[in-house]
Every structure is written in structure tokens, then in C-alpha cells.
Amino acid sequence: MRLRYLIVAAGLFLGGTGAAAAGDRDAYKELDARLEQLLSPQVWLRGKVTEADVTLLFDYIRSSMFSASQGLPPPAVPEELRQRAERLKQDLKVQGTLTGLLLLNALEAVARQAVRESLGEPDRPR
């Protein structure tokens, strides 16, 4: 969420002190909608985490809790859980890069719109 507010703040800075024009408000609404979509957990986790992964994780947590209750060292992390975590890490890195690029494009579009409106230029496709 900090990223979201940072981007909106940058957009407000680039657009001037206030969004007085209707076009500015529309541009910020569009940016906010894009942010909402790109940062949703469903977008980040869809197709990456399965119910089997959840079961694997919670089975390990149960084993760890049981070991701790008996004063035993925690069990070794199952290789399957370790592999799934590594795969998820790689997938989320890629997703983060793509999301960053999409957010940068959205912020650029808002900044361009704000500059055009502040100069009184008509909208032009990029």
C-alpha cells in the first residue's frame, strides 16, 4: 500500500498542487483503478499457489508445533515445500517486475496528461 500512495503522491506532484480540471480527476481515477487491479492479491497469487501448497505448509507448521511442544528441534523443511517456496519466489519476482513496469507506464500516462492539460494542449495519442 505504501507503493500505491507513493505513486499517487508522485502523480499529484507532477500534476501540480491540485487536480482542479475534470481531466485530472479522470486521470487519477484511472490510475487508482489500475493500481487497485495490479496490486490485488488475486492477481499476484492466481495460478501460483494451490490448495496442495497450503496443505503442505500447514502440515509442516503442525509438525513444528508438535516438536516444539515436546521440546524437540523443529523438523526439517520438506523438500517439496522448499521447492514450491523457491518456485513461488521466482514467480513473484517476475510478477513484481511486470507490475512495476505497468505501474510506471500508468504513472507516465497520468504525468503526460497533467502536462498536456497544464499547457492547454489537446489530448494526443502516444
N, C-alpha and C positions, 0 to 999 in steps of 0.2 A: 504494500500500500504506500510505503514511502516513495517508491519509484513513481507511482501514479501522481502523487502530489508534487513531486519534483518536476515532472513533465508538464503538468498543468501550470505550475508556477513559471516555468520557462516559457510556456506559451503566452501567459499573461504578460510577462516581461517583454517578450518580443512583440506582442500586440499593443503595447502601451499600458498606461496605468488602468484603463478601464475598458470594458467591452461595451461601448455605447451603441455601436451600429448593430443592426439586426444580423448582418452578415457575420460579424464577430461572434455573436451568441450562437449562431448556427454552426460555425466552425468549431467552437468549443464544445458544443453538444455532440457534434460528430466525433471529435477527439475523445470525449468522455465515453461515448458508446463503443468506440474502438478499443479503448483501454479496458473497459468492462469485459468485452468479449475476449481480448487477448490474455488477460490476467486471470480468467476464471479457472478454478481447479479442474473443471471438466475438460477444458481444452488441454491442460497440462498433463492430465493423467489418463485421458481416453486412450485405450488400447495399450497402455504401458503397464498397468497394474491389474492383476487378475484376482479372482477370489482365492485361487490356489496360493497366490503370493501372500495374501492376508493370512490364510490358514498357516502357511509355513512360518511366517513371522510370529504369530501368536502362539504356535506350538513351541517355538524357541523361547519366547517370553515365559510361558508356563514352566518349561524345564528349568529356566534360570531362577524363577521364583521358588520352585521346589528345592533346588540345590541350595539357594540362599537360606531357606527356612531350616535346612538340615546342617547348616554351617559348612557346606561343601563349596568348592570353587565352581564358578559358572561352567556350564557345558561349552564345548567348542561350538562355534557357529557352524551350522551345517553348510557343506559346500554348495548345495543348491541355493540356499538363502544368500550366500556370499556372491554367487554368480548372478542371481537375479538383482541384487543390490548394485552390482557393478554395471549390469546392463541398464538399469534404471538411471544410474548416474550418467552414463553416456547419452542416453536418450534425452535426459533433461538438459544436458549441456547443449545439445543440438537445438532443442526446443527453445532454450533461453536465447541462443544466438539468433534464431529466426524471429522470435518475439521482439528482441531488441531492434533488429532491422526494421520490422514492421512498425514498431513504435516510433523509430527515428523518421521513417517515411511519413507517418501521420503527423508528427510534430513539424516536419518540414512543410507539409501542405498547409498547416494552420499558420505557420510563420509567413509563408508566401502570401496567403490570403490576407493576413493582417497588414503586410507591407503594401500589397496592392490597394487595399481599402484606405490605408492611411495616405497613399499618394493619389487617391481618387481614380485609379486605373480600373478599367473593366476587367471582369474575370476572363482569364485566358487558360485554355487547357495547357498542361505541362508538356 
